[in-house]
Amino acid sequence: MENECETCWYYDYDEEYDEYYCKMDLDEDEVYRLYTNPKPHCPYYRQGDDYTLARRQ
């Protein structure tokens, strides 16, 4: 799922913590289902190519 995150629209960088994170507002149950799924695929994934990601900055 990590490779999928790197191209996701919701994957963003936090300068304060110096790390990347998911901007989706997931509750505890959604996070649990996401990480315990045997075939990890994020249902909130939204494709963001290099151009759309750069425009967001």
C-alpha positions in Angstrom: 0.0 0.0 0.0 3.0 2.3 0.5 3.6 2.6 -3.3 -0.1 3.4 -3.7 0.1 6.2 -1.0 3.0 7.9 -2.8 0.8 8.7 -5.8 -2.4 9.5 -3.8 -3.9 13.0 -3.7 -4.3 12.8 0.1 -0.7 11.9 0.8 1.0 15.1 2.1 4.2 16.2 3.8 4.2 17.7 7.3 7.1 20.1 7.8 6.7 20.3 11.6 7.1 16.5 12.0 9.3 16.0 8.9 7.2 13.1 7.6 4.5 12.2 5.1 1.0 11.4 6.2 -2.5 10.7 4.9 -4.8 13.7 5.0 -8.0 11.6 5.0 -9.9 12.0 8.2 -10.3 8.3 9.1 -11.8 7.0 12.4 -10.3 4.3 14.4 -12.4 1.5 12.8 -11.5 2.6 9.3 -7.8 2.6 10.1 -8.1 -0.9 11.6 -9.9 -2.3 8.6 -7.4 -0.7 6.2 -4.3 -2.2 7.9 -5.8 -5.6 8.7 -7.1 -6.3 5.2 -5.1 -9.2 3.6 -5.1 -7.4 0.2 -4.3 -3.8 1.3 -6.0 -1.4 -1.1 -7.2 1.9 0.2 -10.8 2.6 -0.6 -10.1 6.4 -0.4 -7.2 6.3 -2.9 -7.5 9.1 -5.5 -4.9 9.2 -8.3 -2.7 12.2 -8.4 -0.2 12.5 -11.2 2.9 14.7 -11.0 1.1 17.7 -12.4 -1.9 17.6 -10.1 0.3 17.0 -7.1 2.6 19.9 -8.0 -0.3 22.3 -8.6 -1.6 21.6 -5.1 1.6 23.0 -3.6 
